[in-house]
Amino acid sequence: MSTFQPVRGMRDLLAADAETLSHVIDKSRETAELFGFAEVITPIVEPFELLNAKSGEEIRQRMFTFEDMGGRKVSLRPEFTASIARLATTSMKNEPKPLRVFSVGSVYRYDEPQKGRYREFWQANFELMGSNQPEADAEVILLANSVLKRAKLKDFRIKLGHVGVLRGILSQEGVEENTQNAVLQKMDKKEYEKAFELVDDSCRRVLSGMLELNGKDSSETVDNMRNYLKTYNKALSAVENLSSIAKLVNEGGCEIENVDPVFARGLEYYTGMIFELYVPQLEIALGGGGRYDKLIEVFGGQSTPAVGMAMGLDRVALALQSQNVVIKNDQRKRVIVIPIKDTQKSQALKIAQRLREADIPTEFEIMGRKMTKALEDANKRQLDYAVIVGERELANGKVTVKNLSKRTQTEIDIEKLAEKLS
Ligand code: HAM
């Protein structure tokens, strides 16, 4: 008979991989707390219309969409931003601004599976709503930087850009919004020739000139953009905004090495600064985000400027592995309690329970094995201690404790056991 495998693009994470992912989740949650972001939990299934509204073609075509038994068209969330924008227009609409909201969980996209690209993956998502100031943009970038630092990633880079630059050029050149979206989609994929085919000659010349503006560092690139875009007012003010954000981020102790003049991101809702995080070992982004000042309005809320980012936690986990970062989440000693005979079972159970109450990870011998077999197994699984509960020792209020790595044993008072093992 054939056995079952997970659905294509979805994975089982066994203990070591699950531990790395949990580590990254923990660090994201810790960083959220440090930056004052409150966690909310939203449903995995959302109305199709909500997710479809402003995500962009890229994600729209890749949603897992189905009809529920009540005939509603629903989708598995491909990201968190739409769900949080929904909250901002409903149950959180009267909360004082700025609102800082954190979420973590699995998201779903029908992407073509490959290394670091899955159909079910995890995001830690941060949204900061209510401020149009560059400080808010900088805060989100600094937050992303902190998540990766706290996760112990050794070497990563930030790429920064601004959709207002390309949109500024396109709108001054008279390109309407749908075509602008299509151009940005292509530029996101670095398909510049295909993008330029969508616009007329004069616009094409300006856009292709943008490809030549990279300087030796980010401030030279910004200067080149400033000079090049002198006659494009909107694009120029986007460059100034970008420049002040980059300055604040640098002042916050995080260096921006790469300002990309032709940077675009697949999501349609961005209106301002955009950024992504990379490691040299992987070509794919570990996370990304940006400013989206119009989305909350689109969902029927009051006009609310907002900026946010999502970290792709599976990719952060991959990056940690590729940089050989050792993750040890739980340093506590692990114990197994083994009763020698049936008559000591109830005492042994009580002892196991006491150890757990003292926060010591404790297994109980539940296979009904003889002591030697149980010890063999404990050694194989590299447990630290075996607590052997026998009649003679119990009579004196004691148990025998074997240190499994040192292969030594001593008798310890039951009253002092938790203290000695922790
Ligand atoms: P995004 O760039 O679509 O942005 O996704 C964020 C991160 O999720 C990516 O940088 C990547 O690390 C990870 N990711 C995306 N697709 C996959 C995949 N198929 N497999 C594994 N990881 C993947 C957003 O989702 C926006 N909602 C971010 C945001 C929040 N912008 C403003 N607020």
Boltz pocket constraint, residues with backbone or C-beta under 6 A from the ligand:
constraints:
  - pocket:
      binder: B
      contacts: [[A, 78], [A, 79], [A, 80], [A, 81], [A, 109], [A, 111], [A, 116], [A, 117], [A, 118], [A, 119], [A, 120], [A, 121], [A, 122], [A, 123], [A, 125], [A, 126], [A, 127], [A, 267], [A, 285], [A, 286], [A, 287], [A, 288], [A, 289], [A, 290], [A, 291], [A, 292], [A, 307], [A, 308], [A, 309], [A, 310], [A, 311], [A, 312], [A, 313], [A, 314], [A, 315]]
      max_distance: 6.0
